[in-house]
Amino acid sequence: MEQLTVKPVLDRLIIKQSEGKKEVAGMIIPESERQKPLRGVVVAAGPGFRNSKGEIVPMTAKVGDEVMYMEHSATKVEIDNVDYIYIKEGDLILIF
């Protein structure tokens, strides 16, 4: 797995989108969300989010996890001339 020169903050993830694996058969998607879910692998993860007491709650998703997300909740970024997805952990649909 590639080493990045950056680290996401708080509850953010950097994902390398998987080629060819863009949906899961049999998954029901609401009418308002008719775009296909995308899959990728977490390549970097922030430490977690702050709760109301200011404490850091650790992330569920870890580097190396395969995840699913919707395209509209992701931001495409380029880091070291490579395209990645930047997303909040709460916007993930599944962790495999």
Gaussian input, Z-matrix of N, CA and C with variables (Angstrom, degrees):
# hf/3-21g

backbone

0 1
 N
 C     1     B1
 C     2     B2     1     A1
 N     3     B3     2     A2     1     D1
 C     4     B4     3     A3     2     D2
 C     5     B5     4     A4     3     D3
 N     6     B6     5     A5     4     D4
 C     7     B7     6     A6     5     D5
 C     8     B8     7     A7     6     D6
 N     9     B9     8     A8     7     D7
 C    10    B10     9     A9     8     D8
 C    11    B11    10    A10     9     D9
 N    12    B12    11    A11    10    D10
 C    13    B13    12    A12    11    D11
 C    14    B14    13    A13    12    D12
 N    15    B15    14    A14    13    D13
 C    16    B16    15    A15    14    D14
 C    17    B17    16    A16    15    D15
 N    18    B18    17    A17    16    D16
 C    19    B19    18    A18    17    D17
 C    20    B20    19    A19    18    D18
 N    21    B21    20    A20    19    D19
 C    22    B22    21    A21    20    D20
 C    23    B23    22    A22    21    D21
 N    24    B24    23    A23    22    D22
 C    25    B25    24    A24    23    D23
 C    26    B26    25    A25    24    D24
 N    27    B27    26    A26    25    D25
 C    28    B28    27    A27    26    D26
 C    29    B29    28    A28    27    D27
 N    30    B30    29    A29    28    D28
 C    31    B31    30    A30    29    D29
 C    32    B32    31    A31    30    D30
 N    33    B33    32    A32    31    D31
 C    34    B34    33    A33    32    D32
 C    35    B35    34    A34    33    D33
 N    36    B36    35    A35    34    D34
 C    37    B37    36    A36    35    D35
 C    38    B38    37    A37    36    D36
 N    39    B39    38    A38    37    D37
 C    40    B40    39    A39    38    D38
 C    41    B41    40    A40    39    D39
 N    42    B42    41    A41    40    D40
 C    43    B43    42    A42    41    D41
 C    44    B44    43    A43    42    D42
 N    45    B45    44    A44    43    D43
 C    46    B46    45    A45    44    D44
 C    47    B47    46    A46    45    D45
 N    48    B48    47    A47    46    D46
 C    49    B49    48    A48    47    D47
 C    50    B50    49    A49    48    D48
 N    51    B51    50    A50    49    D49
 C    52    B52    51    A51    50    D50
 C    53    B53    52    A52    51    D51
 N    54    B54    53    A53    52    D52
 C    55    B55    54    A54    53    D53
 C    56    B56    55    A55    54    D54
 N    57    B57    56    A56    55    D55
 C    58    B58    57    A57    56    D56
 C    59    B59    58    A58    57    D57
 N    60    B60    59    A59    58    D58
 C    61    B61    60    A60    59    D59
 C    62    B62    61    A61    60    D60
 N    63    B63    62    A62    61    D61
 C    64    B64    63    A63    62    D62
 C    65    B65    64    A64    63    D63
 N    66    B66    65    A65    64    D64
 C    67    B67    66    A66    65    D65
 C    68    B68    67    A67    66    D66
 N    69    B69    68    A68    67    D67
 C    70    B70    69    A69    68    D68
 C    71    B71    70    A70    69    D69
 N    72    B72    71    A71    70    D70
 C    73    B73    72    A72    71    D71
 C    74    B74    73    A73    72    D72
 N    75    B75    74    A74    73    D73
 C    76    B76    75    A75    74    D74
 C    77    B77    76    A76    75    D75
 N    78    B78    77    A77    76    D76
 C    79    B79    78    A78    77    D77
 C    80    B80    79    A79    78    D78
 N    81    B81    80    A80    79    D79
 C    82    B82    81    A81    80    D80
 C    83    B83    82    A82    81    D81
 N    84    B84    83    A83    82    D82
 C    85    B85    84    A84    83    D83
 C    86    B86    85    A85    84    D84
 N    87    B87    86    A86    85    D85
 C    88    B88    87    A87    86    D86
 C    89    B89    88    A88    87    D87
 N    90    B90    89    A89    88    D88
 C    91    B91    90    A90    89    D89
 C    92    B92    91    A91    90    D90
 N    93    B93    92    A92    91    D91
 C    94    B94    93    A93    92    D92
 C    95    B95    94    A94    93    D93
 N    96    B96    95    A95    94    D94
 C    97    B97    96    A96    95    D95
 C    98    B98    97    A97    96    D96
 N    99    B99    98    A98    97    D97
 C   100   B100    99    A99    98    D98
 C   101   B101   100   A100    99    D99
 N   102   B102   101   A101   100   D100
 C   103   B103   102   A102   101   D101
 C   104   B104   103   A103   102   D102
 N   105   B105   104   A104   103   D103
 C   106   B106   105   A105   104   D104
 C   107   B107   106   A106   105   D105
 N   108   B108   107   A107   106   D106
 C   109   B109   108   A108   107   D107
 C   110   B110   109   A109   108   D108
 N   111   B111   110   A110   109   D109
 C   112   B112   111   A111   110   D110
 C   113   B113   112   A112   111   D111
 N   114   B114   113   A113   112   D112
 C   115   B115   114   A114   113   D113
 C   116   B116   115   A115   114   D114
 N   117   B117   116   A116   115   D115
 C   118   B118   117   A117   116   D116
 C   119   B119   118   A118   117   D117
 N   120   B120   119   A119   118   D118
 C   121   B121   120   A120   119   D119
 C   122   B122   121   A121   120   D120
 N   123   B123   122   A122   121   D121
 C   124   B124   123   A123   122   D122
 C   125   B125   124   A124   123   D123
 N   126   B126   125   A125   124   D124
 C   127   B127   126   A126   125   D125
 C   128   B128   127   A127   126   D126
 N   129   B129   128   A128   127   D127
 C   130   B130   129   A129   128   D128
 C   131   B131   130   A130   129   D129
 N   132   B132   131   A131   130   D130
 C   133   B133   132   A132   131   D131
 C   134   B134   133   A133   132   D132
 N   135   B135   134   A134   133   D133
 C   136   B136   135   A135   134   D134
 C   137   B137   136   A136   135   D135
 N   138   B138   137   A137   136   D136
 C   139   B139   138   A138   137   D137
 C   140   B140   139   A139   138   D138
 N   141   B141   140   A140   139   D139
 C   142   B142   141   A141   140   D140
 C   143   B143   142   A142   141   D141
 N   144   B144   143   A143   142   D142
 C   145   B145   144   A144   143   D143
 C   146   B146   145   A145   144   D144
 N   147   B147   146   A146   145   D145
 C   148   B148   147   A147   146   D146
 C   149   B149   148   A148   147   D147
 N   150   B150   149   A149   148   D148
 C   151   B151   150   A150   149   D149
 C   152   B152   151   A151   150   D150
 N   153   B153   152   A152   151   D151
 C   154   B154   153   A153   152   D152
 C   155   B155   154   A154   153   D153
 N   156   B156   155   A155   154   D154
 C   157   B157   156   A156   155   D155
 C   158   B158   157   A157   156   D156
 N   159   B159   158   A158   157   D157
 C   160   B160   159   A159   158   D158
 C   161   B161   160   A160   159   D159
 N   162   B162   161   A161   160   D160
 C   163   B163   162   A162   161   D161
 C   164   B164   163   A163   162   D162
 N   165   B165   164   A164   163   D163
 C   166   B166   165   A165   164   D164
 C   167   B167   166   A166   165   D165
 N   168   B168   167   A167   166   D166
 C   169   B169   168   A168   167   D167
 C   170   B170   169   A169   168   D168
 N   171   B171   170   A170   169   D169
 C   172   B172   171   A171   170   D170
 C   173   B173   172   A172   171   D171
 N   174   B174   173   A173   172   D172
 C   175   B175   174   A174   173   D173
 C   176   B176   175   A175   174   D174
 N   177   B177   176   A176   175   D175
 C   178   B178   177   A177   176   D176
 C   179   B179   178   A178   177   D177
 N   180   B180   179   A179   178   D178
 C   181   B181   180   A180   179   D179
 C   182   B182   181   A181   180   D180
 N   183   B183   182   A182   181   D181
 C   184   B184   183   A183   182   D182
 C   185   B185   184   A184   183   D183
 N   186   B186   185   A185   184   D184
 C   187   B187   186   A186   185   D185
 C   188   B188   187   A187   186   D186
 N   189   B189   188   A188   187   D187
 C   190   B190   189   A189   188   D188
 C   191   B191   190   A190   189   D189
 N   192   B192   191   A191   190   D190
 C   193   B193   192   A192   191   D191
 C   194   B194   193   A193   192   D192
 N   195   B195   194   A194   193   D193
 C   196   B196   195   A195   194   D194
 C   197   B197   196   A196   195   D195
 N   198   B198   197   A197   196   D196
 C   199   B199   198   A198   197   D197
 C   200   B200   199   A199   198   D198
 N   201   B201   200   A200   199   D199
 C   202   B202   201   A201   200   D200
 C   203   B203   202   A202   201   D201
 N   204   B204   203   A203   202   D202
 C   205   B205   204   A204   203   D203
 C   206   B206   205   A205   204   D204
 N   207   B207   206   A206   205   D205
 C   208   B208   207   A207   206   D206
 C   209   B209   208   A208   207   D207
 N   210   B210   209   A209   208   D208
 C   211   B211   210   A210   209   D209
 C   212   B212   211   A211   210   D210
 N   213   B213   212   A212   211   D211
 C   214   B214   213   A213   212   D212
 C   215   B215   214   A214   213   D213
 N   216   B216   215   A215   214   D214
 C   217   B217   216   A216   215   D215
 C   218   B218   217   A217   216   D216
 N   219   B219   218   A218   217   D217
 C   220   B220   219   A219   218   D218
 C   221   B221   220   A220   219   D219
 N   222   B222   221   A221   220   D220
 C   223   B223   222   A222   221   D221
 C   224   B224   223   A223   222   D222
 N   225   B225   224   A224   223   D223
 C   226   B226   225   A225   224   D224
 C   227   B227   226   A226   225   D225
 N   228   B228   227   A227   226   D226
 C   229   B229   228   A228   227   D227
 C   230   B230   229   A229   228   D228
 N   231   B231   230   A230   229   D229
 C   232   B232   231   A231   230   D230
 C   233   B233   232   A232   231   D231
 N   234   B234   233   A233   232   D232
 C   235   B235   234   A234   233   D233
 C   236   B236   235   A235   234   D234
 N   237   B237   236   A236   235   D235
 C   238   B238   237   A237   236   D236
 C   239   B239   238   A238   237   D237
 N   240   B240   239   A239   238   D238
 C   241   B241   240   A240   239   D239
 C   242   B242   241   A241   240   D240
 N   243   B243   242   A242   241   D241
 C   244   B244   243   A243   242   D242
 C   245   B245   244   A244   243   D243
 N   246   B246   245   A245   244   D244
 C   247   B247   246   A246   245   D245
 C   248   B248   247   A247   246   D246
 N   249   B249   248   A248   247   D247
 C   250   B250   249   A249   248   D248
 C   251   B251   250   A250   249   D249
 N   252   B252   251   A251   250   D250
 C   253   B253   252   A252   251   D251
 C   254   B254   253   A253   252   D252
 N   255   B255   254   A254   253   D253
 C   256   B256   255   A255   254   D254
 C   257   B257   256   A256   255   D255
 N   258   B258   257   A257   256   D256
 C   259   B259   258   A258   257   D257
 C   260   B260   259   A259   258   D258
 N   261   B261   260   A260   259   D259
 C   262   B262   261   A261   260   D260
 C   263   B263   262   A262   261   D261
 N   264   B264   263   A263   262   D262
 C   265   B265   264   A264   263   D263
 C   266   B266   265   A265   264   D264
 N   267   B267   266   A266   265   D265
 C   268   B268   267   A267   266   D266
 C   269   B269   268   A268   267   D267
 N   270   B270   269   A269   268   D268
 C   271   B271   270   A270   269   D269
 C   272   B272   271   A271   270   D270
 N   273   B273   272   A272   271   D271
 C   274   B274   273   A273   272   D272
 C   275   B275   274   A274   273   D273
 N   276   B276   275   A275   274   D274
 C   277   B277   276   A276   275   D275
 C   278   B278   277   A277   276   D276
 N   279   B279   278   A278   277   D277
 C   280   B280   279   A279   278   D278
 C   281   B281   280   A280   279   D279
 N   282   B282   281   A281   280   D280
 C   283   B283   282   A282   281   D281
 C   284   B284   283   A283   282   D282
 N   285   B285   284   A284   283   D283
 C   286   B286   285   A285   284   D284
 C   287   B287   286   A286   285   D285

   B1=1.4588
   B2=1.5310
   B3=1.3269
   B4=1.4651
   B5=1.5257
   B6=1.3323
   B7=1.4548
   B8=1.5258
   B9=1.3158
   B10=1.4572
   B11=1.5162
   B12=1.3280
   B13=1.4605
   B14=1.5266
   B15=1.3340
   B16=1.4645
   B17=1.5227
   B18=1.3405
   B19=1.4670
   B20=1.5206
   B21=1.3398
   B22=1.4604
   B23=1.5282
   B24=1.3143
   B25=1.4644
   B26=1.5235
   B27=1.3208
   B28=1.4590
   B29=1.5282
   B30=1.3443
   B31=1.4665
   B32=1.5249
   B33=1.3225
   B34=1.4620
   B35=1.5264
   B36=1.3342
   B37=1.4613
   B38=1.5187
   B39=1.3062
   B40=1.4566
   B41=1.5223
   B42=1.3342
   B43=1.4619
   B44=1.5163
   B45=1.3158
   B46=1.4603
   B47=1.5169
   B48=1.3375
   B49=1.4616
   B50=1.5187
   B51=1.3315
   B52=1.4634
   B53=1.5167
   B54=1.2977
   B55=1.4599
   B56=1.5232
   B57=1.3217
   B58=1.4525
   B59=1.5150
   B60=1.3201
   B61=1.4537
   B62=1.5121
   B63=1.2980
   B64=1.4464
   B65=1.5219
   B66=1.3176
   B67=1.4521
   B68=1.5260
   B69=1.3111
   B70=1.4496
   B71=1.5219
   B72=1.3178
   B73=1.4555
   B74=1.5240
   B75=1.3100
   B76=1.4480
   B77=1.5134
   B78=1.3154
   B79=1.4584
   B80=1.5248
   B81=1.3075
   B82=1.4555
   B83=1.5190
   B84=1.3324
   B85=1.4573
   B86=1.5177
   B87=1.3401
   B88=1.4571
   B89=1.5313
   B90=1.3197
   B91=1.4595
   B92=1.5248
   B93=1.3292
   B94=1.4607
   B95=1.5334
   B96=1.3041
   B97=1.4677
   B98=1.5254
   B99=1.2967
   B100=1.4523
   B101=1.5260
   B102=1.2965
   B103=1.4584
   B104=1.5267
   B105=1.3090
   B106=1.4602
   B107=1.5267
   B108=1.3349
   B109=1.4675
   B110=1.5234
   B111=1.3137
   B112=1.4593
   B113=1.5208
   B114=1.3182
   B115=1.4570
   B116=1.5167
   B117=1.3149
   B118=1.4485
   B119=1.5087
   B120=1.3221
   B121=1.4612
   B122=1.5246
   B123=1.3284
   B124=1.4630
   B125=1.5284
   B126=1.3433
   B127=1.4690
   B128=1.5278
   B129=1.3406
   B130=1.4748
   B131=1.5193
   B132=1.3242
   B133=1.4647
   B134=1.5227
   B135=1.3247
   B136=1.4544
   B137=1.5238
   B138=1.3265
   B139=1.4626
   B140=1.5275
   B141=1.3329
   B142=1.4664
   B143=1.5121
   B144=1.3288
   B145=1.4696
   B146=1.5271
   B147=1.3206
   B148=1.4686
   B149=1.5269
   B150=1.3368
   B151=1.4648
   B152=1.5338
   B153=1.3225
   B154=1.4662
   B155=1.5343
   B156=1.3339
   B157=1.4675
   B158=1.5309
   B159=1.3423
   B160=1.4567
   B161=1.5138
   B162=1.3308
   B163=1.4598
   B164=1.5269
   B165=1.3159
   B166=1.4645
   B167=1.5317
   B168=1.3370
   B169=1.4661
   B170=1.5283
   B171=1.3359
   B172=1.4655
   B173=1.5322
   B174=1.3195
   B175=1.4561
   B176=1.5239
   B177=1.3282
   B178=1.4603
   B179=1.5199
   B180=1.3418
   B181=1.4637
   B182=1.5255
   B183=1.3129
   B184=1.4678
   B185=1.5266
   B186=1.3040
   B187=1.4559
   B188=1.5332
   B189=1.3228
   B190=1.4648
   B191=1.5153
   B192=1.3438
   B193=1.4677
   B194=1.5209
   B195=1.3308
   B196=1.4624
   B197=1.5227
   B198=1.3330
   B199=1.4625
   B200=1.5302
   B201=1.3293
   B202=1.4556
   B203=1.5123
   B204=1.3361
   B205=1.4616
   B206=1.5212
   B207=1.3242
   B208=1.4555
   B209=1.5243
   B210=1.3076
   B211=1.4656
   B212=1.5242
   B213=1.3377
   B214=1.4677
   B215=1.5282
   B216=1.3359
   B217=1.4714
   B218=1.5252
   B219=1.3257
   B220=1.4647
   B221=1.5215
   B222=1.3277
   B223=1.4631
   B224=1.5210
   B225=1.3259
   B226=1.4564
   B227=1.5206
   B228=1.3316
   B229=1.4681
   B230=1.5287
   B231=1.3235
   B232=1.4614
   B233=1.5207
   B234=1.3320
   B235=1.4625
   B236=1.5190
   B237=1.3177
   B238=1.4711
   B239=1.5334
   B240=1.3379
   B241=1.4676
   B242=1.5301
   B243=1.3343
   B244=1.4660
   B245=1.5237
   B246=1.3432
   B247=1.4657
   B248=1.5197
   B249=1.3324
   B250=1.4606
   B251=1.5278
   B252=1.3254
   B253=1.4568
   B254=1.5297
   B255=1.3285
   B256=1.4737
   B257=1.5187
   B258=1.3338
   B259=1.4582
   B260=1.5250
   B261=1.3343
   B262=1.4646
   B263=1.5301
   B264=1.3164
   B265=1.4561
   B266=1.5396
   B267=1.3276
   B268=1.4613
   B269=1.5158
   B270=1.3322
   B271=1.4613
   B272=1.5183
   B273=1.3257
   B274=1.4634
   B275=1.5209
   B276=1.3265
   B277=1.4611
   B278=1.5285
   B279=1.3343
   B280=1.4605
   B281=1.5202
   B282=1.3218
   B283=1.4548
   B284=1.5204
   B285=1.3301
   B286=1.4698
   B287=1.5052
   A1=108.62
   A2=114.93
   A3=119.90
   A4=111.99
   A5=116.43
   A6=122.94
   A7=108.24
   A8=116.85
   A9=120.86
   A10=110.58
   A11=115.17
   A12=121.01
   A13=111.23
   A14=117.17
   A15=122.33
   A16=109.53
   A17=115.47
   A18=121.08
   A19=107.50
   A20=117.59
   A21=119.72
   A22=111.99
   A23=116.29
   A24=121.50
   A25=110.94
   A26=115.08
   A27=124.70
   A28=112.92
   A29=117.80
   A30=121.30
   A31=112.77
   A32=116.93
   A33=121.43
   A34=110.63
   A35=114.94
   A36=122.57
   A37=109.33
   A38=116.24
   A39=121.87
   A40=105.56
   A41=114.83
   A42=122.21
   A43=109.50
   A44=116.23
   A45=122.14
   A46=106.00
   A47=116.29
   A48=120.70
   A49=110.43
   A50=115.96
   A51=121.65
   A52=109.34
   A53=116.69
   A54=121.47
   A55=108.71
   A56=116.13
   A57=120.98
   A58=115.52
   A59=120.45
   A60=122.90
   A61=108.30
   A62=116.85
   A63=118.87
   A64=113.79
   A65=118.74
   A66=119.67
   A67=110.44
   A68=115.74
   A69=122.58
   A70=107.29
   A71=117.45
   A72=121.39
   A73=110.19
   A74=116.27
   A75=121.74
   A76=115.07
   A77=119.00
   A78=121.04
   A79=109.29
   A80=117.03
   A81=121.44
   A82=108.84
   A83=115.68
   A84=121.60
   A85=108.30
   A86=118.75
   A87=121.06
   A88=112.24
   A89=116.38
   A90=122.74
   A91=111.60
   A92=117.17
   A93=121.27
   A94=113.08
   A95=117.52
   A96=122.10
   A97=111.01
   A98=119.26
   A99=122.74
   A100=115.97
   A101=119.20
   A102=118.18
   A103=108.62
   A104=117.28
   A105=121.53
   A106=110.67
   A107=116.96
   A108=119.36
   A109=110.06
   A110=115.77
   A111=122.10
   A112=109.97
   A113=116.19
   A114=121.27
   A115=110.21
   A116=115.15
   A117=120.74
   A118=110.55
   A119=115.53
   A120=122.48
   A121=108.22
   A122=115.99
   A123=121.67
   A124=108.70
   A125=116.31
   A126=120.65
   A127=111.83
   A128=117.08
   A129=121.21
   A130=108.08
   A131=116.53
   A132=121.73
   A133=109.80
   A134=115.03
   A135=120.11
   A136=110.34
   A137=117.93
   A138=121.19
   A139=114.20
   A140=118.99
   A141=122.58
   A142=110.26
   A143=116.42
   A144=119.48
   A145=110.42
   A146=115.54
   A147=120.64
   A148=109.65
   A149=115.89
   A150=119.46
   A151=109.38
   A152=116.71
   A153=120.90
   A154=113.08
   A155=117.44
   A156=121.68
   A157=111.94
   A158=116.47
   A159=120.85
   A160=113.95
   A161=117.45
   A162=121.71
   A163=109.80
   A164=116.22
   A165=120.95
   A166=108.99
   A167=116.24
   A168=122.71
   A169=106.18
   A170=118.21
   A171=121.29
   A172=113.38
   A173=115.16
   A174=122.56
   A175=110.51
   A176=115.34
   A177=121.58
   A178=109.23
   A179=116.94
   A180=121.88
   A181=109.68
   A182=115.50
   A183=122.15
   A184=109.92
   A185=116.81
   A186=121.87
   A187=108.63
   A188=115.72
   A189=121.38
   A190=113.67
   A191=118.27
   A192=121.37
   A193=110.49
   A194=116.28
   A195=120.56
   A196=106.62
   A197=116.10
   A198=120.97
   A199=110.36
   A200=115.23
   A201=122.58
   A202=108.36
   A203=115.91
   A204=122.13
   A205=108.69
   A206=116.09
   A207=120.96
   A208=108.46
   A209=116.06
   A210=121.35
   A211=112.71
   A212=117.83
   A213=120.28
   A214=113.17
   A215=117.86
   A216=120.04
   A217=112.32
   A218=116.86
   A219=121.45
   A220=111.34
   A221=114.87
   A222=121.97
   A223=107.76
   A224=116.48
   A225=120.15
   A226=108.85
   A227=115.74
   A228=121.66
   A229=108.83
   A230=114.94
   A231=120.59
   A232=107.93
   A233=115.28
   A234=121.59
   A235=106.94
   A236=117.17
   A237=121.99
   A238=111.42
   A239=115.87
   A240=123.47
   A241=114.51
   A242=117.53
   A243=122.92
   A244=107.64
   A245=116.84
   A246=121.47
   A247=111.07
   A248=115.58
   A249=123.19
   A250=108.97
   A251=114.60
   A252=122.97
   A253=107.19
   A254=116.55
   A255=123.38
   A256=106.56
   A257=117.67
   A258=120.62
   A259=110.47
   A260=116.45
   A261=121.16
   A262=108.46
   A263=116.20
   A264=119.69
   A265=111.11
   A266=117.27
   A267=121.13
   A268=114.13
   A269=117.76
   A270=121.88
   A271=113.21
   A272=117.54
   A273=119.82
   A274=109.79
   A275=116.47
   A276=121.63
   A277=110.02
   A278=116.39
   A279=122.49
   A280=111.14
   A281=116.02
   A282=123.03
   A283=105.02
   A284=116.82
   A285=120.53
   A286=111.17
   D1=139.22
   D2=-176.50
   D3=-70.07
   D4=148.42
   D5=176.04
   D6=-95.77
   D7=128.22
   D8=179.22
   D9=-93.19
   D10=154.68
   D11=178.61
   D12=-90.30
   D13=1.95
   D14=-179.43
   D15=-129.28
   D16=161.66
   D17=176.04
   D18=-132.16
   D19=131.09
   D20=178.79
   D21=-68.21
   D22=154.40
   D23=178.94
   D24=-94.00
   D25=154.28
   D26=175.83
   D27=41.48
   D28=-120.76
   D29=-172.33
   D30=-97.13
   D31=36.14
   D32=-179.03
   D33=-103.60
   D34=151.11
   D35=179.13
   D36=-126.13
   D37=151.75
   D38=168.45
   D39=-114.83
   D40=127.46
   D41=-173.91
   D42=-121.91
   D43=138.99
   D44=170.45
   D45=-97.36
   D46=114.29
   D47=-176.79
   D48=-64.15
   D49=135.86
   D50=178.35
   D51=-77.39
   D52=139.69
   D53=176.45
   D54=-84.41
   D55=131.91
   D56=174.67
   D57=82.71
   D58=-17.18
   D59=179.74
   D60=-107.66
   D61=86.51
   D62=-173.39
   D63=-114.69
   D64=-1.48
   D65=178.81
   D66=-157.66
   D67=164.68
   D68=175.78
   D69=-115.33
   D70=124.47
   D71=-179.17
   D72=-62.77
   D73=139.70
   D74=175.71
   D75=85.85
   D76=-2.53
   D77=179.06
   D78=-78.21
   D79=129.39
   D80=179.85
   D81=-90.12
   D82=125.48
   D83=-178.26
   D84=-114.28
   D85=129.83
   D86=179.79
   D87=-57.13
   D88=153.13
   D89=-179.60
   D90=-51.17
   D91=-39.96
   D92=-177.64
   D93=-72.50
   D94=-10.63
   D95=-176.44
   D96=-120.52
   D97=43.12
   D98=-171.29
   D99=-70.07
   D100=-0.98
   D101=173.42
   D102=-75.72
   D103=155.30
   D104=-176.62
   D105=-78.48
   D106=141.57
   D107=175.27
   D108=-68.39
   D109=148.32
   D110=-179.27
   D111=-110.88
   D112=155.75
   D113=179.46
   D114=-122.45
   D115=153.90
   D116=176.82
   D117=-166.32
   D118=-179.11
   D119=-179.52
   D120=-118.38
   D121=133.22
   D122=178.40
   D123=-69.75
   D124=123.44
   D125=178.80
   D126=-109.03
   D127=-14.04
   D128=176.04
   D129=-158.68
   D130=145.35
   D131=-179.12
   D132=-140.16
   D133=140.25
   D134=174.46
   D135=-72.45
   D136=177.67
   D137=-176.81
   D138=-73.82
   D139=-26.48
   D140=-178.31
   D141=141.70
   D142=-173.27
   D143=-179.27
   D144=-106.30
   D145=159.84
   D146=178.02
   D147=-90.95
   D148=129.68
   D149=176.24
   D150=-83.82
   D151=-176.10
   D152=-176.04
   D153=-65.08
   D154=-17.94
   D155=177.08
   D156=-91.20
   D157=-0.15
   D158=-179.25
   D159=83.97
   D160=6.04
   D161=179.66
   D162=-84.23
   D163=146.11
   D164=177.02
   D165=-81.53
   D166=124.11
   D167=174.51
   D168=-97.27
   D169=119.64
   D170=-175.10
   D171=-59.49
   D172=154.30
   D173=178.39
   D174=-70.60
   D175=150.94
   D176=172.29
   D177=-85.79
   D178=-44.93
   D179=179.34
   D180=-75.41
   D181=138.50
   D182=-178.85
   D183=-123.10
   D184=160.25
   D185=175.37
   D186=-56.33
   D187=131.85
   D188=-179.00
   D189=99.51
   D190=-16.78
   D191=178.90
   D192=-70.05
   D193=139.49
   D194=170.58
   D195=-88.16
   D196=132.97
   D197=-175.11
   D198=-131.47
   D199=164.01
   D200=175.36
   D201=-125.20
   D202=142.22
   D203=-177.58
   D204=-152.38
   D205=164.28
   D206=176.22
   D207=-95.67
   D208=142.36
   D209=-175.81
   D210=-58.01
   D211=-38.02
   D212=-176.05
   D213=-67.42
   D214=-18.26
   D215=-179.59
   D216=-93.53
   D217=-1.48
   D218=-175.67
   D219=-108.68
   D220=153.50
   D221=174.72
   D222=-118.11
   D223=127.96
   D224=177.42
   D225=-81.35
   D226=132.48
   D227=178.45
   D228=-133.34
   D229=155.50
   D230=174.99
   D231=-114.56
   D232=125.82
   D233=179.11
   D234=-128.77
   D235=124.46
   D236=-179.63
   D237=52.40
   D238=42.13
   D239=178.10
   D240=65.54
   D241=22.30
   D242=177.31
   D243=-124.31
   D244=138.93
   D245=178.88
   D246=-83.75
   D247=133.88
   D248=178.56
   D249=-135.40
   D250=172.61
   D251=174.75
   D252=-112.98
   D253=134.59
   D254=177.56
   D255=-114.11
   D256=124.78
   D257=-171.49
   D258=-152.01
   D259=152.37
   D260=172.95
   D261=-78.46
   D262=143.15
   D263=-179.50
   D264=-57.70
   D265=-36.82
   D266=-179.21
   D267=-64.55
   D268=-14.12
   D269=178.44
   D270=-91.02
   D271=-1.10
   D272=175.66
   D273=-70.84
   D274=149.21
   D275=176.07
   D276=-94.39
   D277=-46.47
   D278=-177.44
   D279=-143.01
   D280=152.95
   D281=167.96
   D282=-120.88
   D283=124.96
   D284=-177.80
   D285=-90.26

